[in-house]
Amino acid sequence: MLRSTLNHAMDPHGPESIPHLALIAPCFNEGDVAVRFVHELNDTLAGLAATWTFVLVDDGSTDDTLERLRSLAPIAPNIQLELLALPFNMGHQRAILQGLLHASSSKAERFVVMDADGEDDPHALHELIDGTQPPIVLVARGARSGSFLFKLGYRFYRILFATVTGKRMIFGNYSMIDRTVLHAVLSKGFVHYAACLSKLQNPTRIITYDRRPRFDGDSKMDLRSLSLHAFRSLIEYSEEVLAFFLKAFLILTLIFSASMVTIVCIKLFTENAIPGWASTLCLSLFNSMLVCLGFFAVGLLLVNSSLRRGDQSQRLYRVVR
């Protein structure tokens, strides 16, 4: 019934047209997790009134993930499964970029990105394709699993990101974009997909789904990974980082100047000065200025890194299925 419905819908003379979407999911050393993910997505996508190009990107796995995915049985008739193999481990974000590059040559009108570890709830796909959607739809994270220390670090990262950029980072890679946004993303390149989308000025809708535990129960995101993740997101906002620390440096300069004038006046015109406190205060303020100036220099490096990403449009993958 599904096959006949799809054939009728894709007939240009038919009364309806079924949308065609591409779904991109990178994976690295996932093994059974990736296989379970494909089976779950197969069951979900088969029941949706859409045709799908399902792009799995193997990010240079060193286990048997690639072989397991190549040996998968045929899936639902409205799904075209394509498996890409990267020549080496390029990292999660570069794997997403390679998947988007490949999907851009398909007939898809919209492009969904999600993780292949089971944490992204596939039930959100029902809402993503339901009715008319804006160019960008982001799936925000509700409750999420993880250790107390990780949740504390993640909350600190979100506060830091909001303070520096003025925007909230409440979502990850799970999102849907149209072809116009895809062209913008691919022309700019990115080192952090979610932060890149948050900078675009296109109309955006945010829906919320809880973050599920990984299929195998062991998250690969630790505090070190979270720190690198946060750093990459700030690279996307390198100009804002630069402006933030420049403003802080100027404020500290004004405070330092005012404090110096106050200290001189107290030492010259009063007898209230405590021995040594003036030099201690001056040294503390000067150190604060140096720290802020150091962050300012880091901001410059971030801008430089952002502008010198190189050609990210090169297709490094090979299609193995």
N, C-alpha and C positions, 0 to 999 in steps of 0.2 A: 504493500500500500504506500509506504514511504517513497519507494523508487518511482512509482507511477505518478505520485503527487509532485515529486521533484521534476520529473521530465516534463510534466504539463506546465509547471510553474516557470521553467526555464525556456519554454517555447515563447518566442517574441510575440506570437499572436495570442497567447493565453491571457486570461483576465487578470492574472496576478504575476508578480515577479518576486522570487525569493532572493534575499540578499546573499551575497557571497562575502565571507570574512576569512581572514587569515589569523591563525593563533600561533604565536611564537613562544616556545618554552625552552630555555637553555638547561642543560644538566651536566654535572661533572661527578664521576664516580658514584652514581646513584644506584646502579644495579637493580635489585628488586623494586626499589622505590620508584624508579622511572617506569618500569613495567606496570606497576600498580597505577601510576599516574595515567598512563596511556589507556588502560582498561577503564578507569573511572571517567576520563574525558570522552572515550568512545561511547559509553552509556549516556553521558550527558548530552553530547553534541548530536547523537542519533535522534534524540527526541525534540530537537529544536528545528523550527521552520527556517532553515538556512543551509547553505552549502559551505563547506569549510576546507581551507588549505591548512593542514595541521603541520607546522614546521617545528621539528625537534632538532635542537642544536647540541651536538655532543662536543663539549668544550675540552677536547683532548684528554678524555678519560684514560686512566692507566689501568682500570680493571676491565671487567667484561661487559660494561654498560653498552658499548656500541654493538657488540655481537648480539646481546639480548634484544636490543631494539631492532636490529636488522632481521631477526628471526621471528618477529611478531606476525601473527596470523592476520589476514585481511580484516579490515574493520568496516564500519557502517558505510552504506553506499553514498551517503551525502558527505563523506570525509575523504579527502585526499591526503594521505600521510606522506610527508617528505622528511627525510633524515639527512642532516648535514653533519659533516665531521670536520672539525677544525684541526689544523696540523699540529698544534700545541695548545696548552692551556693558556688562554688569553684573558681569563677573568670573566666574571658574570656579566659585567656591563658590555664588554666587547663582544661577547657571545650574543647578547641581545641585539647589538648593532648588526652583526653579521646575519642574524635571522631576519631582521627588518629589511636589510639590503636584498636578501633573496626573495622575501615576500613581496617586495615592491614590484617585481616583474610578474606577479600573478594578477588575476582579474579581480582580486579582492577590493572591496570598497572601504572596508574598515579593518583595523588591525588590533588584535588583542595580545597583550604580553602578560604572561603569568609564570610563576615559578613551578618547577616540576617536582617539588618535594612533598606536595600534598598540603602545604600550609594555606595556599590560596583556595578559597571555597568556590568550587565550580558552579554552585547554585547562583552565583552572581551573574553568570552568563545569561540566564533567563532574563534578568533585568536589563542587561547591557543591550540585548537585541530587541527589547520590547519597545515598540513605537519609535518615534523620531528622537534622536539623541543629538546633543551638541557635538562639535568637533572633538572635544576631549571629555572622556568620562573616566574619573579616577575612583578606584575602590579603596576607600579609607579603612584603616584597621580599627576594629572595635577592641574587644578583649583579646589579649594574646597570651600564649604560653611562654614559659621561660623562667629561669631562676630569678630570685629577688635581686641579686646583684646586677644581672643583665637588664632587668626592667628598670632599675635605678639608673644605670648608665644610659639606657635608651631615653628615659625621661629627661636626663641632663642634656643629652644631644638635642632633643626637640626644643628645649628651652634655649640652648645656645644658638641653634639655627634660627629660631624666631627672633632672638635679640639682635643677631647680626644682620639678617636679611629682611626682617619685618614680615616674614611669611611663615605659616605653620606647615610643618612636614608631618602630616598624619597619614600618609599613604606610601606605598612602595611601588614596585614595578607593575603590579596588577592594574591594568588600565586598558582603555580602548580609544583609538584615535582614527580620524578619517584620513583620506589620502592627502589632503592639503597639509595637514599637520605632519604627516609622514615625510613629505617633501621638505618641510621646514627643518625637521629633526635630522634628516639625512644630510641636508646641505650644511648644517651647523656642526654636526657631530656632537658627541657627548661623552663624558666620563661617568655621569650619574644620570640615568634615564629619568627617574622620578623628579629630580631637581630641574632637569632640562625642561620637562613638561610644565612644571610650576612657573617657569619664567615666561612662557608663551602667553600672549594676550588673547588667545582664542577663547570663545565662550566655553565654559567648563561646568560640568556637573559632578558632584561627589556623592557616591553612595557608600554605605558602611556595612561591612561584613566582618564577623569575628575571625581572627587569625586562628587556624586550626593547628593542632600539633603535627609535626612531621609524621609520615607514615611509619618510619622506624623509631620514632620517639626521640631521636637525638638531633638537636639543631646544630647546624654547622656554624652558626653565627655566635662567636664568643666576643669578649670585650675587645680583643685585638682587632677582630674583623669589624666590629662596630666602629672602632676608632678610624680605621681606614675608610669605612663607608661614610662616616661623617666628614672626613677630609675631602673625599671626592665630591660630596654634595656641595661643600663650600667652594670648590673650584668652579662649579657652574655659576656661583654668585661671586666670582673673584672681584668684580668692580665694587659690589656692595661691601665685601670684606675690606677692601682698600679704603672706601669712604668711611666705614665704621671706625677703623683704627686711626685714620687721619683726624677724624673728629675728636676721638679720645685723646690723641696727642695734643691737639690744639687746646682742649679743655685743661689738660694737665699743665700745659705751658702757661696758661693764664693763672692757674692756681699757684704754680711755682713762682711766677713773677709777683703776684699779690703777696704771697708768703714772704718772699725776699724783702719786699718793701716794708711789710709789717715787722719782720725781724729786725731790720735796720732801725726802724723807728723806736722799737722797744729798747734796743741796746743803747741808742743815742739819747733818748729822752726819758727813760724810766730806769728804775733800779730793780725791776721785777724779773729780769731775765735769770733763768736757772743756768748755772755753768754747764756748757756742753750741749744744751738742748737745741740751740740754734743750728750748730753744725750737724747734729743728728737729724733734725727735721729737714735741713737742706739736702743732706745725703739721701734720705728716704725719698724725698720728692724727685730728686735727680735720677735715682734708680728707677722710680716709677716711669719717668719720662723715657729712660733708655729701654725699659721693657716694652712700652707702648711703641716706641720707634722700631724696636725689633719686630713686633707684630706688623707694623706698617711695611717693613721690608718683606716679611712673609707674604703680605697681601700683594706686593709688587710681583713676587715670584709666582703667586697664584695666577695673577693676570697674565704673566708671561707664559705660564704653562697652558693657560686657557687658549691663548692666541697661537700657540705653537704645537697644537695637537698633531699636526701633520695630516696627511691624506687618509681619512678614515673610510673613504668610499671604496677602498680596494677590497675585492671579494677574495677572501683567503680560504674559504671553505671548499669542500668537494661534496657533491651530492652522492650519497651511498644508497639511497632508496627513493 
